[in-house]
Amino acid sequence: MLLAWALLPLAVGCRSAPRADPRLLRAEASTRAEAWNDAVSLWSDIYRDSRGTDRRAGIESVRALSAAGRPGVARSRLLQMESRWPEDAEILELLGRAHEQIGDEAAALDAYSRALRIEPDRPSSLARHGLLAAELVGADPMSESGTNSFGPEGSLARLRAAGTLRDVDARSLFELGLHGAAAARFDEAFEALAIAIGTGELSAAERLEAAAALAPDPRTIPWLTAVVREDPLHTRALTLLGKAQLSAGFQARAVDTLEQAAQSDPGDEAALRAFAEALTATGQAGRAREILDLLD
């Protein structure tokens, strides 16, 4: 009898413990499989059944909605969630993304600004805020005197200093890197672009643009070599690669590469001039003059 009484609280406790929602495992599986329509349905049902109190279900449903190409619905839900959790930086960041997907950049900038007031070093908000501020000069409430004091260069510097560049999506890193290179912040730009390229998400044209922004930086040789491997007759890639090789001191290799560039498109003036420059650097001034005479 004593044993029965001792077990009774345990049995009662087991019966009263909340059971896991059977839809949860299916929702998680749909998200992992990127079956976005199923994920939207399952997470949304869980969120609605909680009467808007299940934050995780709300967040997951919003991510699924965005991935499924329904940013308008995602934004509406995020606005509801913001009213319940007004100081939630993640919700504000997702709201900024939804605004961007719809094309409301001013509202997106405002959402990112509010997220950063709560978490000043939040990587994705920093990146997107800086990029949007560059496009909407004077519209940013975090700026001083209506100037772009917290634009892409500022975001890039802060992300690099915090060691959080890898927490930013490849597209934003690519754009930040281009801005950084244009502002002559080459080391910061290189780091951002290298991480973006390392994700494998950039096209050959984008990798070429990244290398061109830093040209003739020898650190871009692996990027350009990969592009040339994919397209051996790509004149611009060969030209940039040859100039980077010349900058690195690989003079003979640069001459060979730039000769290939000139041969791939005999009418490309940039390739011919780069070839002539390499010839001059290797003591072949006469041959270089012959090429330049053709251009004059």
Secondary structure, DSSP 8 states (H G I E B T S, - for coil): -HHHHHHHHHHHHHHHS----HHHHHHHHHHHTT-HHHHHHHHHHHHHHTTT--HHHHHHHHHHHHHTT-HHHHHHHHHHHHHH-TT-HHHHHHHHHHHHHHT-HHHHHHHHHHHHHHSTT-HHHHHHHHHHHHHSTT--TTSSTTS-TTSHHHHHHHHHHHT-GGGS-HHHHHHHHHHHHHTT-HHHHHHHHHHHHHTT-S-HHHHHHHHHHHTT-GGGHHHHHHHHHH-TT-HHHHHHHHHHHHHTT-HHHHHHHHHHHHHH-TT-HHHHHHHHHHHHHTT-HHHHHHHHHHH-
